[in-house]
Amino acid sequence: MKMKKMLTLLATLTLTLSITACGTSNSTTNNAEPAPAPAANNTVTEAPAQEEAVVEEGLQPEEGATLIVWESREERAFTDEIAKQFEEKYGIPVKVEEVAATDQVTKLTQDGPSGLGADIVMFPHDNLGRAAEAGLLLTNEVLAEETIANNTPASIQGVTFNGELYGYPRAAETYALFYNKELVTEVPQSFDDVIEFSKTFTDKSKNRYGIMWETGNMYFNYPFIASGGGYIFGDNGTNKDDIGINSEGALLGLQTYVKLKEVLPVKSGDITPDIKRSLFNVGDIAMDITGPWELAGYKEALGDKLGIAPIPTIDGKPAISLSGIKAWYINSFTQYPNAAQLFAQFASSKDAQLLLNEKVGSIPTNNEALASDQINNDPFVAGFAQQVINSQPMPTIAEMGNVWSPVNAALPEIWDNGKEPKEAMDKAAQQIKDLNDGATE
């Protein structure tokens, strides 16, 4: 089919070059995005009278359609606003329910077939393979041409699986080094510089640290695995039988991870997003490795003192972060596929992505949004763009879902209990292999 050929061509483009060309970075959130528990804080806003709604030519919503959208707590403010705008335009009531992005595919697996799932879901692209293979998602066909034309090739690659377009991209994500300019007058170029600075700043008795990040979360610690040559799956993330988290290159980078324990003497379980955020906001953390979802809050707390830079080098090599594409997807069991597609299109438009950037500091995938003054004049987005040059997209194969738990268990073993990286990562690699074999038999 013509569309498949188009998608195949797009899939040959590299993620890094594509995003770089547009001057930006996605999402994370990612599978490792800080994931607060879902809360029963749902809202239904009143729709305007049906006669006030505007329905354009083309895809028509089903009569009497109502929609449920799952959204993470961190980006709820955006979706509440965009849902209100959608209701005003189409007259279709939208209910927003809080579900962590990392939980949505699992919840959809349970609730989708029984008709209890949301009509529209949102999650990072590394979960796409699992959801698509399970038959949980509708492909993006009717609006595919517009979606492809409006967004970066990298984002289209991220929401495409086995040659089929599924998603409606809304943001690109990677993480970077946030720093307090009053405390850090010279941005560290390497983690050796970080250690040197932190020795002068860290004082555990005062709960003050030169740097802090989620040391038990693979998402944020991937630079220590990948920068020396490690990887998750071989063949650009498509070979489930080639696991590289315990390769020679990965173990080399993890030596730096171990060295950092000296200046961050805190158990991994005690470093939560909430704790880290509160310490950074009051100046008790000089540097924080995190993603764009913290940008709006950090800007409010620090103002002109906030700086963003690429992650420091590791053993003289650029730090390689994970990147992802956050996108909307349509539940294949929805009763209102047309209305759901209209919402996904509306909530991923240029204006919607600029609103998302305004609310949470996200990095757009929409080409026109990327070229806007709002983005180009933002030095913080520019900081992420520098990091994304050295980022790698998360694998989209279904087996990616087998990686997080083993590695997120191995890292605390190294950080908290002093286990040798080789022993911990060998164990994690074997667990991933066992899960992969079980999942595909």
N, C-alpha and C positions, 0 to 999 in steps of 0.2 A: 504493500500500500504506500501511497505517496507520503502519508504522515509518518509511517515507520521509517521510510528512507530518510526523511528529514531528521527524525530523532536519532537515527543511527549516525548520521553525519554530525549532529551536535554532540553526540557522545564521544566523538574522537577529539573534541577540543579539550584542552587541559583546564582544570578548575582554576589553578593559580593564575595562568595567563589571562583567563577570561575576566576574573575579578579585578586583577591588577589593571587591565586595560580600562576598566571603568572607574578606577580610582577608589575602590572600596575593599571590603572583606567578603555569615550565618553562624544556625543554629542552630546551638545548642543546644542553645541549649541543646541541645544535644542530650545525648542520653545521660550525660552526667550533670546536666543543669541542676543547680540546687533545687531539690524537689520537695517542697512542703506538702504535708498531707492535704488531700482534698478537703474542702470545707463546705458545709451546707449553707452556702451564702449565695443563693441564686436569685436572679432578678428577672422579672418579666416586665418590660416596659409597654405602656399602652400604645397600640398601633393607631394610626390615624384612621378616620373613617374610610371605608373601602373606596368611596367615590373620589377621595382626595389623592389616592395612589396613582402613580405614573408607571405604566407598563410599556416598555419600549418594544419595537419590532424585534423579531427573532425569538429566542428562547422564552417561552411563556410559563409562568409559575402555575402550579396546579391550583384549582379552585379550593379555597378553604385551607390552604397550606399554612402550617405553623412549623417553626424550626427550633431545634435545640442545638446549641453550639458548646463544645467543650473548650475551655481556655484555662491556662495556668494562672495561678494567683498573681504572679509577677506582671503579667501583661493583661490582666483583667480590665484595667481602666481603659485600655485601648478598645477592647472588644465591646465593652458596654457602650462606648461612644459610637463605634462603627455600626453596632446593631441598631442603635437609635436612628442613625442616618439611613440605614437600609429600610427600616420600618417606615420612615417618613417618605421614602421614595417609592417603595413597592407595596406598602400596606400589609406586609407579612409580619406577624408577631414573631419575635425571636427571644428565646429564653437562653441565658448564659449560665452554664454550670462550671464550677471550678473543678478541674481535674488536672493534676500535674502532667506536663507534656510527656514525661517519661513513663507515665502510667496509662496513657490513652490507648495504645494498641492492645495491651493486656485487657483493659476494661472493655474495649470494643469486641475483643474475642469472646468475652463472656456475655456481654449484653446485646451485641449486634444481632445475632440470629434470632433472639427472642423479641426483637423489636424494642428493646429498652435503651439502645445506644443513641448517642447524639446523631443528628443528621450530618453535621459538619464537625470534623475533628482537626486537631493541629498537633503535629509532632515533628521532631527532627528527621532528616532524611535517612539516617542510619536504621530507622525502624521500618522503612518502606518495604524492603524485601519480605520481611516477616508478615506484614499486613497484606501485601499483594498476593503472596503465595497462599495465604489462608482465605483468599477470596473476600476480604473485608471491604475492599475499596472499588468504587467505580472508576474507570479510566476517564481521563479528561479528553473527550473527543470533540464535542460540539464547540467548545471554546478553546480548543488546542491552538489553532492558528494565532489567535489573539494573545494567548498566554506566551507562546514562543516568541512572538514578535516583540512583546513588551518587556521581556526579562532577559537577564544575562544568560549566555549559553551555559555558564557554569551552574546557574541555579536550575536551568532546565535539565541539565545532566543529573543533578542531584535528585530531582523528583521523577526521574524516568527509571523504569525497571524492566529489564528484558525487552527493551525497545518500545515499551508502552509508556505514554505520559499519564501520570496519575494526579500529580499535585498542581497547586496554584501557589507558586512561591510568594513569600511575603517578607523574608528577611534572610540575610547572610550573617553567619556568626563565627567568630573565633575569639580567643581570649588574648589579653595583653597585660603589660605591666602598668598598673595604676600607681602613681606615686604622689606624695605630698611635697610640693616644691619648697616649702619652708624647711622641711626636714632633710630632703635629698637635694642638695645643690648641684650635684653632678650625677647624671643618670648613669647607673652601672652598665657597663658594656658586657660583662661576663658574670657568671655566678660566683666566680672568685671575688669579683668586686663587691657583689652582694654580701658575701661572707665577711669581707674586710670591713664594710660599712656597718653591718649588723653587730659586729663585735663591739663597736663603739656605742651602739644604741640600745641593743636588747638588754632588758633588765626584768627577768621573770618575776622578781619580787614586786615589781610595780606593774606587772602585766603589760609590759611594753616590748615591742618586737620590731626589728628592722624590716622583716618581711614575713608575710603569712599567706598561705594558700591551703586549699583542701588536700592535705598530704595523703589521704586515703582514697582519693577519687581518681580513677585512671584518666578521665577526661583532662584534668588539669596537670597530670603528671606524664602525659604522653611525650612531652619534649625530652624527658630523661630516658625514654624508651627509644624514640625515633631519631634523635639528633645524631647519635653515633652509628646509625645504620639499622636499628631494630624496626620492627613493623608489626602489624596485627596479622594480616593475611597477605600472602605473596601475590604476585601477578596483579599489582595495583588493587589489592583488596578483594580479588575475586576467587582466589584459590584457598578454600577452607582447610585443605590438608597441609598447607604450608603456613605454620604458625611461627611468628618471629618475635614474640615478646620475651623469649629466653635466648635469643641469638647472641652471638658475641658482641655485636654492636649495642644491643639493648643493655647487656650487663655492663658495658663500658660506661654508658650514660648514667646508669643507676649508681655508679660510684659517686657522682656529684650529688645525687639525691641523698645518699647516705651522709655525705659531708655536711649537708645543710642542717642536719639534726642538731649540730653544735649551736647554731644560732636561732633555732626554733625548737626549744626544749618543751614541746607540748604534744600530748598524745593526739593521734590523728582524730580520734572520736570526739575530742574537745574542740576541734576546729570546725565550727558550723558556720554557714553563711551569715546567720544573725549575729553571732559573736564577732566574727571577722568584720562585718559591716560596722558594728557599733564602735569597735576599737579604731578602725580607720577613720571614721567620721570625727573622732575627738583627738586625733593625732597620736594615738598610742600604737599605731602601726604605720610605718613609713612607706611601705610598699605592699601591694596586694595584687596577686595574679587572679584575674577574674574576667568576666565577659561583659558585653555591652548592656546587659539588663541591669547592671549596677550604675550605669553612667548617670542617669537622671538624678538619682539620690546622692551620688558622690558630688556631682556638680552643685547641687543645692547645699550640701554640707561644707564643701571646701571652696567653692567659687573659683577664683583665679589661681588658687594654690594647687589645683588639681592638674596633674600632667599624665599623659599616657604615652608609653613607649613600647617598642618591641620587647619581647622577652629576652633577657640576657643570653649570651652565647654559652654553649656547653662544650668544654674542651676545645675552644676555638672555632666551633661550628655553630651556624645559626640554629636557634632553637625552633624545632618543628612542632607546631601546635596542630590540634585537630580542628577541622572546620566542618560546618554543617549548614544545611539549608532548612529553615523552618517554612512549612507550607501548610495550606489547608488541604484537606482531602474529604471526599464524599463517601459516607457510609453506604455500602452496596445494598443494605437492607432498608434504606430510607424510603418512606412513603412519598416523599416529595423531592425526587431527584432534580427536577427543573428548578424549583425554588432554591434548593441547596446549591446548585451550580451557580445560580445568579448571586447568591450570597458570597460564595467563594471568590467569584470574579470581582464583586464589588469590594470585598474586604482585602483584596490583594492589589487593588489599583494603585496608580501613582499617588493619588491623594491619600489613600488609606496607608500606604507605606510611609509617607511623610508624617502622617499622624502618629503612626507607630514609633517613628524616630523621635518625634516630639515627646511622646509619653514615656518611652523607656530607653531612648538612645540607640535603637536598633539600626542596622545598616541595610539599606534597601537593596532589592534585586531588580526593581523596575528601572529601565534605562533612563527614562525621563526624570525620575526621582533622583537618580544618582547624579544627573547633570544639573540639578537645581542648585540655587544659591544656598538654600537651607543646608544642603549636604556639603557643598564645596567650601563653604565658609566656616565649617565646623572643624576645629583643630583636633577634636577628640576622635571623630570618625577617621580623619587622616591618620591618626596613630594606629588604629586598627588595620587600616589599609596596608601599612608597612609590615605588620605582623602576618597578614594573610598571604603575603608573598611567599612566606616559608611555611605555610600550613598545608596539611594534607586532608582531603575529604574523608570522612568516615566511610568505611565499606558499607554498601547497601545490601549485601547478600544476607539472607535470613540468619545465617550463623553468627552474624555480628551480635545478635541478642544473647549468644552464649558466652560472650567475652567479659561483659561488665562484672558480673558477680565474682568469678574466679580472680580477676586482677584486683578488684576492689577489696578482696580478702587478702591477697598476697601483699599488697602495699603496706597495710598496717602491721603485718607480720615483720616486715623489714623495718618500718619506722618505729613501731612501739616495742617490738620484742627482740630486735637485733638479729633477726634471721638473715642468713646470707642471701643476697639477691638471687643467686643461681638456684638455690634450693627452693626459694619461694616461687620464683617464676617458672621453674621446671614443673612444679606441682600445678600451678595455674594452667600452664600449657597443656598438661595431660588432662586436666578437668575440661578444658575447652574441647580438646580432641574427643573425649568421651561423649560430651554433649552433642558435638557435631555428628558423630557416628550414630548416636541414638536418634537424633532428629531426622536423619536422612535414611535410616533403614526402613 
